[in-house]
Amino acid sequence: MATIASTVLSAGAEVSSREINDGWRFRQWRSENWYPATVPGTVHTDLMANEIIEDPFFRLNERSVQWVDKEDWMYETHLVATPEEVAAQNQELVFNGLDTYATVYLNHERILQANNMHRTWRVNVKGILKEGDNLLEVFFDSPIKVDLPKYDQFDYTFNTGPDQAQNGGLFNKTLSIFARKAGYHYGWDWGPRLVTSGIWRPIELQTWSGERINNVQFIQKDVTAKRANLSTVVEVLADEAAPAAEITITADGKKVASKTVSLEKGLNKVTLDYTIKNPRLWWSNGLGEPYLTKFATTLNVDGKKVETEDTRLGIRSLKLIHKTDDQGHCLYFELNGKPVFAKGACMVPMDNFLPRITTEKYLKHVTDAKDVNMNMIRIWGGGVYEDDRLYDFCDENGIMIWQDFMFACSTYPADSAFLANIRQEAIDNVRRLRNHCSIAVWCGNNECQDVYYGWGGRQKYYKEKGVEELTTKQFEDMYFRVLPEVVEEYAGGVAYRPSSPFAFRTTASDGINGDDHYWGVWHGRDSIGHYNVKKARFFSEYGFQSFPEFESVKIYAPKESDWRYNSDAMMDHQRAGSYANGLIRDYMRDEYRVPEDFPTFLYVGGILQGDAIKTAFEAHRRDMPHCMGSLVWQHNDCWPVASWAARDYYGRWKAQQYFSKYALDDVLVSPLCTGDTLTISVINDRRNAVKGKMTLRVMDLKGNVVATKEVKHNAQPLSSKVVYTEDVKNLIGDAFKGDYIFVTDYETPDRTYHNIGYAIRQKYMNYERPNIDIKVTAAGDGYDVAMTSDVFARGVFLSLDGIDNFFSDNYIDILPGATRTIHVTTPLGEKDFRNQLKLTSMGHAYANVKAEESGTSIGKGGEYRPLGGD
């Protein structure tokens, strides 16, 4: 049975629920050929399973499946109802996700007309459902056919996000804003255009008689370490009046509240207020244990247990602080009375075909964030309100959630019917998710405020057409009336922000007040050094592109003719524009030496992305408390592509993900060379002070130490401080900067933190090809690999054939004479492992390749200081 939020329903004899997953078949509406179908699923995945279309993710295949969204589709199954189900007083079919324009028939009687993939639809089928065989049919209208007339009725054009209408044969008719459907299905600047239809979440048959628990909401009114004042609102449905009902609540097996009530026929709401003394609090990753208290809500009627609903709840106080200070409007989260620096990433849906996302993939998605010391994921507004499993895993792993409503980069035609539809969409999802302690804020949209009040859109599209007053009212209705009203009524005290980024109600974001989406680096072609000088109160989006590693590329582009950065296949798997692959090369030429062969080009591009984002993470953390959040774009991909993701579609960690582990550690020692000045900062994210010693070793690339410095420093809780400043010339004299590295350590009683700084751009570093001694030892589920180098080895990258493996660390730096050991998880036998193990480094990549003067339009606004974690 499907679970709702972190709540598991334990049904008594009178309550039953089952999913209708079996026996489905489907056909193209204008064809008589039926094929087996998988539910939950999509039309595209069913067509693939029946070998009618090929995998759209492979090479150029996406182009050949654009006909699918122009067709109508029929799905059907036979539902066999039991005598007990038909005898029940209440019989409902619950459609948890229909994508999107769907008409549902039961025994040839129309029972539902659905028009929103984000909503849950409940239908009373009593009197229609019969004992034995029942025919259940779901007809899906083509979303293109439904929405083209909507587009044509307007004499003005709405701002629309990266809708790839031309790829779909629709010329400039961007339809995504008219359907309450995941925006990214229509294409985005990292994803393909695959406009799906189908039963994408389970259908359930729910039957019951008498009484049942309809919903349980936990409201955390006031929480401290000494006490938690809670309210639990219990919704009970009753077929008849029940004067002797009791609701009892236990927490970790201990009774905390009980109330005797008289139930009326229909929906009853019962509120229980109580206090838990000395609660075990929920903390985000890195700050403490994400403890989940096990609550049980039990309904008894006439002394008999009817139903129990179990809920795992993280008891915490989680607030969004947004107030005026002497530098504008700050923005940060406060957890259990403590300010928190938000470290994390923005996520997009993990697949274009959502039902393919398994529990294992959801878990890895969250633990991959946890394992690199993130404490927040931002669920972006062009996808979907995610599956309950994702929120469960965030609760369990201490990952806070910035939750967008599903609106992105567009202006929407928000008439009264549209507003009513999205109001119910918001209610459905806020109610479903509100007991998740991980949800820190509900945000109205992604970038719609900037689209409307910035980017020239309002003047171009609306003012000249004389409809600005109308579109402004519709904009206000969505983000300043309907959505905040839903959050206020249903979310139990969780904060709301109208947009991301957001400064003020009738302006675009300004980078000074509230959160900022900084795209000067990349879209603005600013040099990567701008990350060191750009300031904001909270970076909720920024990023840098790379390709997947070569072993991943070979899965979706296996031909040797594909292995050029500008081949048709590689350009097709790049959606940020025809310039984007070339922009990676431009940045590489500006910062690195550009290798000729394709695998090495991909490798250096990965280092480029990793260095860029590590630079940004460290700059934002050094700027604490002025800056209190750094959420990089993006955590994942929905298909194999060159993008801003730190993990490719197959879950492979790029250099960025590995570098993030060190850049986001609870304590950071951060060297920065600006011009001829070296500064070293120590940043502490812990709730307690850290006593330690910073050590600097200035070392040439062969391992000779030419200068050292030690500084004792006690890092206060949630602090950033420069602990050392020196002129580079006082450390290396007139020697060439490209011959030296600045090895920094911060030693604390429990561990030592490491980093390396550089005084010159990476392309001018005189890396030699290292001789690396490798020792392989069988260990557990794979092998330990110990590596020792004769010279400084920058960005040592290990790989095996294929992707059925995981490296505990990669793209690592090895100091001369030092040994680095990593673990490789793999099913390979030792002989095959040794034969397949490949190694490269920046020294290998630079062999016989000279540094070029960039000759590009990349800006020079900041000194670039890449960081490869040691």
N, C-alpha and C positions, 0 to 999 in steps of 0.2 A: 504494500500500500504506500502511496505517496506520502511523504512527510511534509509538514508545513513549518517553515522557518526551522528553529532548533527544537521544535515540538514534535513529540511522537505520540500518536493517538493509540491508547490501549482500549480497545472496544469491548464492551460487555455483550451479552447475548442478543440484545435488541438493536445493536448498531453494527453494520457491516459496510465494507468498502472494498472494491476490487477494480483493478485496471483492465480496460478493454484493449488488449494488445494483440490478440491472436486472430488468425484467419483473415487478415485484411488483403484486399486486392485493389488494383487501380487501373485506370485506362485514360487515355486522351479522350476528351469528351466526344470529339468527332470521329472516333475510331471505335470499333467493336472488339478490339483485342484487349483482353484482360491479362494483367501480370501480377505476380505476388508482390505484396508491399510490406514494408516494415513500419510499424507504428510504436513509438514516436519515430518520425522520419521526415523526409522532404521528397518532393517530386524528383529533384536532381539525383539524390542518392538512390532512389528506387529505379530510376532509368539506368544508372550505372550498374546496379546490381543485376539488372536484366540485360546488360550488354547492349543497350539501345544508344547510349552515348558513352564516350570515353571520359576519363578523368579530366575535368576542366583545369586541374592544377598542373597538368603535365604539358610542358613546352607551350604551344600556342593553342591548345584545345579549347580554352575559354571562348575563343571566337566562334567556334562551331556549335555552341549550345545556346546562343542568344535567342533562338526560336522558342525555347521552353517557356519563357515568361509571357509569351503572346498567346499561349494556349490555355484552355479551360481543362480541368481535371476532375475526375470522379473517383472517390474512394468508398469502399463498402466492406462490411463484415456482417457476420451473423452472431448476434448476442443471444445466448441461451440463458433465460432468466429462471431462477429456481422458484419453487412454490413459496419459500420464505420471503424472497425478495418481492414478489408480486403481492404478498399478503401484508407487507409493511405499510404503515400509515404514510410514510414519507419515502418517495422514490425520486432521486435526482440523478441526472447525468451531469457530470462536471467536466467541462472542457478547459483544461489548464493552459492550452496554447494552440490556437488555430491561426495559421499564417496564410492569408490575412482575411480576404473576402470569401467567406464560407457560408453556405446554406446547408443546414443539417436536417435530415429526414429520419424519422423513426417509423417503421412500418408504413412508409409512403406519406406520412403526415409531417409537414414542415414544423420543426420545433425551435429552430434558431436561425437568425440571420446575423452573422458576426462580421465585424469590420475593424478589428484591432488585435494584432498579434500579441500585444502586451497585456491583454485583459484575461481574466478568468470568467468563464460563462457557466452559470448554473441554470439548469432547466428542469422544471417539475414534469416528470413523465408518467405520473400516476394516471391510470386510465388509458394510456397509450402503450405502455410496457405490458406485455402479456407473458404468461407462463410458457416456457419452451422457447421456440425460435422467434427471434425478432431481427428484422433487417435494419441495420444502421448505415446510412449513407451520408457522406460529406462531399458536397460539390464545391470546388474552388474556382471562382472566377479569376481570369487573368487580371493581375493588378494593373497591367498596362492598359487593357481594354477598359477597365473601370475608371482609371484616372486620366486618360487622355482627354475626355470631354471636360473634366474639371479644369485642366490646363487651358483648353481652348476658350472657356467662357470668360476669361479675364482679358482685358485690353492692356494690362500691365504685367510685368514679370516679377515674381518673387525672388529675393536673394535665395540661392540654393547652394548647399555645400558641394563638395567635389563629386557631384552626380555625373556618372559617365554615360549620359544619355546617347552620345554619339557612338560609343562602343556597342550600344544596344540597338542601333539603327533608328534612333528617334530624333536624330539631328540635335537641335538645341532644346528639345522639350523635356525639361527636367521635372520628373514626376514625384520624386521621393517625398516632398513636403506634403503631398495630398494623402498619402497612405499612413496610417498608424502602424508602421512597420519599421524594422531596423534600418536606419539610414544607410549603413555600410553595405547592405545588400545591393544597392544601386551603384556601388563603387566608391572608393575613397582614395586619398593619395598614398595609400599603402595596401589597398585591397582591390580585388577584381569586381566586375559587375556580374553578379549571379543572383538574380531576383527570384527568390524561392517561393514555393507554396507548399503547404502540407500540414499534417497534424504533428506539430513540433514538440509538444509536451503531452503527457498522458491524458487519456480520457478515463474517468472513473464512474462507476455506478455506485452510488451511496444510498443505502436504505436504512431506515430506523423507525422505531415506534416508541411512543412514550416521551422520554426526555433525552436530551443529549447536550454535551458541551459544544457550543458553536465556535467559540474563540476565547482565548485567554490572553490578556495584555498585562504585562508588568511595567509599571511606571516607577522610575527611580526618582523620587521627589527630592531627597536630600541624603547624600551619602558621604560619610567620613570614615576614618579608620575606627572610630569608636561606635558608630551606629549607622544603620541604613534604614531610612524611613521610606517604606515602599507602599504602593497601592497596586492591588491586583483587581482588574476588571474582568469579570467572568460573564460571558454571554451564554445563556442557556435557552434552548428551544424546547417548548413543551406542547404536546398535542392537546393536553387538557390541564386545568388548574391542578396544582399539587401543593397543598397547604403545608406539608411536612417535608421540606427539602433542606439539606445541609450541604454547605460547601466547606471543604477543609483544605488547607494548604500546608505542605511540609517542605522544609529546606534541609537537604542532606539527611533526610529521614526524621528530622525533628519538627514537630507540629509548631507552626508559627502563627496561624490564624484559622479561625473557624466562624461560620455564620449560619444561623438558621433563617430560612426565608420561605415565603409563600410564593410559589411560582404561579404566574398567570398564563393562560393559553397564549401561545405565540412566543415572541422574543423577549427575554428578560435580561436585564443588566444588573449584576450584583457587584458592588465594590467592597473590597476588604482592605482596610488600612492596618498596618502593623510595623513593628520595628524589630530589626535583627541587630543584636549587640555584637560588637567586635567582629564584623563580617570579614571573611577572606576576600580581599579585593582583587579585581581583574586589572592587570597591567599590560601595557603594550610591550611588544618584543624589545628586549634590552633593558627594560625598567623593572621587571619583576615577573612573577608567575601570572599567566593568563588564566586564573582559576575560574572554573565554571561551577557555580552552585547548582545542585540538582533539585529543582522544585517539582512537586507533584500536586496537581489540583484535582480533587476528587469530588464528584457529585454523588450524594446519597439521597434517595427518595424513599420515604416510609421505612427508614432503617436499612435499606438495601443499597449496595454499591451499584451505581448505574454506569459510571465511566470515570476513568482517570486520564488526565493529560499531563505528560511529562515535559518539562522545559528545562534546558540548561541555560542558565543566566549568569553572565558576568556582572557582578555587583560593582559598580563604578560610578564616579561622577565624571562626565565627559562634556566639556563646554568649549564652544568656539568664542574666543575673545577677539572682538573687533571694536577698537575704540581709538579716539583721537589722542595722539601724543605730539611731542615737539617735532616729529619728522613725518607727520601725516596720519594715516590710519593704520595701526598695526593689525596683524592677523596671525593668530596662533591658537593651538589647542591646549587645553588645560585638563590633565587627567588626574583625578583624585587630589586636586589642589596643587598639582605640580605642572608648570609649563613644560611642553614637550616640543622638541624640534622634530618636525615630521620629515622622515626620510623614506622615499619610496618611488613609486612609478605609476604611470597611468596605464590602464589595461584596455584592450579592445577585446571583442569576443574571440575565443580561441579557435574558431573554425567558421567558415562561411556556412557550413552545414551543421547547425547547432546540435542536433541530436547525436552527432558523432563524439561529442565531448564526454569522456568517461569519468567515473569517480576518480580513477587513478590520475587522469590529466588534471582534474580540478585540484587534487591534493598536491601534485607536483607544482602546479602554478603558484600555490600559496607557499609551500615550503621552499621553493626556489627564492621567493622574496624574503622569507624569514632567514634563510641560510646565508644571505648576503647582508644581513643586519638591517633590512627595511622594517619599518613599523606602520606603513600606510600604503594602501592601493587606492587609486582613484579610478572608479568605474565610469568610463567616458560615455557621454550622452548620445552617441550615434549608433549604439549597439542595442543591448537588451538589459532589462532588469535580470540579473544573473540567477542561475539555479540556486536553490536553497543550499546545496552542498558547498558552494563557494563560500557562502557566509558562515556556514558551520565551521569550515576549516579556518577561516579568518578569526572567528571566536576562539577556536582552540589554540591558535598559534600567535595570538596577540597582535594581529594585523588590523589596524584601524582602517575604516572605509570612508572615503569621500565619494558619496553616491550622487551622480547626476541623474536628473530626470532625462528621458530619452528624446532630447531635442538638441540639434547640433548644427552650428555654422549656417543657419538659415533663418528666414522669416516665414512664418506659417500663416495660412489663411484661416484665422481663428474666429470663424463665425460661431453662432450659438450652438449648432450641432457639434462642431469640432470641440468647443469648450466642454460641453457635456460629456463627450467621449473621453477626453483626456482627464477630466475630473475623476471619472470612474476608474480609468487606468491608474491614476495616482492613488486613489483609495485602495484599489486591489493590492497594489505592490507595497504601499506603506504598511497596510495591515499585515500582509504576509511577512514582512521583514522586520517589524518594529521591535521584536524581542531580541534581536541580535545586538549584543553589547558592542560589537565592532563598528557599527554605523555611527560615524562622528558628525556628519552633516549631510543634509539633503540640499542639492544645488539645482537650480531651475533649468540650467542648460549649459552646453559647451559653446562659448564664443558668440552666442546669438546677440548679446548686448553689443559686442564690438562690431558685429556684422551690421546691426541696425544703426547705431550711433557713430560708428567709425567706418573706415574702409570706403567712404564715399557713397555708401549704398542708399541711405535715406534720400539724399538729393537726387541721385540718378534714377532710382526706381519709383519713388513715391511722390515726392514734392512736385516734380514736373508733370506727373499724371493727375495731380489734384486729389490724391487719395491718402496723403500723409496723415491727416486727422484720423481716418479710419484705421490705417495700419498701426498707428501709434496706440490707439485704444486697444486693438487686438493684442499687441505686444504687452501692454500693461495688464490686460485681463489675464494673460497666461502666467506671467512671471511675478506679478505683484498682487494678484488677487486669487486666482484659482489654486495654483500650486501652494502658496504659503498658507492658504486657508486649510487645505488638506493636511499639510504638515502640522499645523497648529492643533487641528482637531484629532488627528489619528496617530501622530508619531511619538507622543508621550514625552515631549520636552526636547527632542533632538533639534539642533539648530537648522536654520534655512538660510541659504544665500541665493539671490536671484540669478546669478550667472557666474561663470568662470571664464575669463577673469572679470572682476567687478570692482569698481571704485565708487561711483555715485549713480543715482537712479536714472538720470537723463544724459549721461555722458558715456563715452567709451572708457575703457580702462586706461590708466595713465602711468603704470609702473611705479607709482609712489604710494598710492593708497590701496590697501587690500592686496589681492593676489595678482600675479602677472604671468602671462604667457610670453616668454622671451624667445623670439625667433630671429634676432639680429644675426646670431651665428646660425648658419645654414641658409634660410630663406633670404636674409639680408646680406649674406656673403661677408659678414664681419669676420675678422680673424678670430681664431679660437681663443686668443688672449683676451677677447672682450669678456669672457666668462669671469676673468679676474677683476674686472672693473665695473661690470654691470651690477647694480644693486636693486633689490626689491624686498618688500616685506615678507613675501611668500611666493616662491616660484612653483606654480601649479602645472606648468608645462614648459618644456624646452627639449631639444634633442639634436642628435647628429646621426646621419645615416651610415650604414655599412651593408655589404653583401653578407649572406650566410657563408659559412666555411665551405671549402671545396667539396667535402664529402656530402654535404647537404645539397649543394648545387647539382651534383651528379645525379641526384634522385629525380629532379624535375627538368633538368637540362642535360641529358646524358651524352649528347653527340659532341664530338670534338669541335664541330663547327659552331657550337653554342658557346664555346669557351673564350669569349671576348667580352669585355665589359659593355660593348655596344652592339653585340649580336642581336638578332631579332628576338631570340628567346630571353636573353637577359634584359632587353629593353621592355619586352612585354611583361616581365616580372619586376617592373619598376613603375609605380603609379604616381610618382610625385612630379611627373612631367618629363618631356623628352630631354631636358637639360640635366636631370638629376644624376644619372650615372656619370656624366661628364663632370658634374660638380664635385662628386667624390674624388675624381681624378685631379681636379683643380686644387682642392684642399690638400690632397696628398702631395702634389707637386710643390705647394707652398710650404709644407711642413716637413716632408720626408723626401726620400729618394724613391722614384717611381720604377719598380721592376718591370721587366718586359713580359715575363711569363705569367699566365693567368692565375695559377694557384698562389704564387707569391704575391701577386697584386691583391688577391682576396685577403691574404694574411696581413699585409701591411695596412690594407683598408680597415681590418678589424682592430689593429693596434691604434690606428688613427681615431676611430670611434671611441675606443676604450679610454685613450688618453684625454680626448675632448671632454667626455662626461665625468671622468675622474677629476679633471681640472674644475669643472663646474661644481660638482658635489663639494669639493674641498673649499672652493671660494665661498660658496653659500654658508658652509659651516663656520668658516673663519669669521664671517660677517654676523654671526649670532651675538647678541639677541636682536639686532636690527632686522635680520632675516631669520625666520623661524620655520621655514619649510622648503623642501627641495624634492619635487616630484617630477622625475624625468619622463619624457615621452620616448619610448613606450616599453612596456614589460614583455610584450609578446606579439606574435603575428597570427592572422587568420588564414594565411596560405603561404606558400614558399615565395619569398619576395626580397628584394633589396629594400630596406626600410630603416626606421629609427629604433627597431626592437633590439633589446639586449639578449633575447633568446629567440631563436628562429622558430618557424612553424613546427619543426620536429622536436622542439624542446632543447635543442643544442645551445649550450651557453657560448655566447660570443665573448670576445675579450672584455667588452664593457661589463658584462655580468661578473666576470672574475675580478676585475678591478674594483667593482662596487663593494665587494666584500671587505676590502681594506679601507676604501674611502668612507664607508658608512659604519665602521666599527665604533664601539661605544666610546673609545678614546682614540684620538687622531693626532699624530704629529705631522705637521704640514709645512714643508719648506717651499719658499716662493722666491724666485729670482726675478726681479724687476729692474731692467737696466743693469747697473753694476752693484745693486744692493740685494743681499740675501737676508730674508727674514724667516724665522721659524716660529710657528704657532703651535700651541697645544690646545686641543679642544676636548672637553669632557662632557658627555651626554648623560652620565650617571646621576642618580639621585643623591649620591654621596661624594664627598671630596676624594681626590686621588693624590696620594703622595708619590712623587717620582723624580726621576733624573733624566734630562735630555742630553744625549750625546751626539755630537756632530763629528763625522770623519770626512775630511776632504780627500778623495782618493782618485788617483789616475786610473785609466782603464786596464792597467796591468796589475792593480792592487796595491800600489805604493801609496801610503798615507802621507800627505804633505802638511796637514794641519788637523788639529783636534780641538774640541771645546766641550766642556761639561757645564750644565746649568741645572741646579736643583729647582724644582717647581712643584708646588702643591696646587693642583687644578681644582678649583671650586666646582660645586655641582652646576651643571648646565652653563658652562663658561667657555669662552674663547679668549686666548691671550697670546700676544707676541712675547716670546721668552728670549729671543736672541735676534740681533741685527748686526750685520757686518758688511763692509765693502768687499766685493768679490776679489778685488785686486789685493787686498790685505791677506787673502787666503791662498791665492795662486799666483800672485805677482802678475807679470806680463805674459804668462803662458796662455796658450790657446784654450778658450773655454770648452771647446769640443773634445778636449782630452781628459776632462774631469767630471766626476759626479759628486753629489753632496749626500752622503749616507747619514740619515738621521734615525735615531732610536729614542724611544721614551720608555724607560724601565720603571715598572710599578711593582709592588710586592707580589702580585699574582701573575703578571705576564709582561712581556716587552713588545711594544708596537714599533713597526718599522716603516720607513718610507725613503724615497730617493728623489732628490731634486736635480735640476739641470739648469745651466746658465745660458743655454743657447738652443736654438731650434734643433729638432731631432735630425734634420737632414745634414746638419753640419757636425754631428757627433761622429768621431772617427772610430766607429765600431769595427773591430777586427772579427774575422770569422773565428769563432771559438772552437777549441778542442774540448769536447765534453765527454767525460768518462761516465758511462751508464752502468749501473748495477741493478739487476732485476731480481726480486725475491717474491715468491708466491706468498700471498697473504689474503686469507678470507675469501671474498668473492672476486678476487682478481690478483693484482700484483702491486707491490711497492716498487717504485722506480726512484733510485737515488742518483742525482746528477751532480758532478763536480766539474767546474770549468777552469781553464788556465787564465782566461781574461774575463773581463766583465761581459756577461752574456745578457743582452737586453731582449725581453719578450720571447723567451724560449717556448715554442709551441710544439706540443706532442700530438700525434694523431694516429689512428688505426684505420683500416679499411672499413667503410660503412659507418653506421651511427649507433650500433648496438653496444655502446660503451659509455662510460662517464669518467672524466678526469677530475679528481678532487680539487686540483688547481691547474692552471694552464696560463700560457703567455707570461711566464714568470721571469723574474730577473735573478741571475745568479752572480754573486760577487766572486772575484778571483779567489780561488782556493777554498771557497765555501761549498757546502753540500746542501742541496735542496731535495727533499723527498716528497713525492706525491703518490697517491693511491689511484689505481686505475681499476674500475669495475668492468669486467668483461667475461664472457663465457669461453673465451679462447683458451686452448691449451698453451703451455709455455712455449713450445717450439713455434707455433703460429704467431703467438704474441710477439716474440722476439723478431720474427721475420717481418711482421707487419709494422712494427713500431717505427714511426718516422719522426724526425726532429728538424726544426728550423729555428732561426732567430733573426734579429735585425742585422746581426753581423753577416749571416748567410745572405740575407736579402740585399745588403749593401755591397756585396762583393762585386767589383767591376762596374758599379753603378755610381755615377757622379751626381752630386747635388746640383739641381738646376735652379737658376733664378726663375721664380714662378711664372712670370709672364701672364698671370691671371688677374682677374678683378677682385680677388680676395682682399679684404681690407687689412690695414696694418694698425688697427686701433689699440692693440694691447700686446704685450710681450707674451708669447706662448711658452708655457712651462708644462710640458706633458709629464705625467707621473706614472711610472711602472712600478707597482707595489712590489717590494722585496719582502 
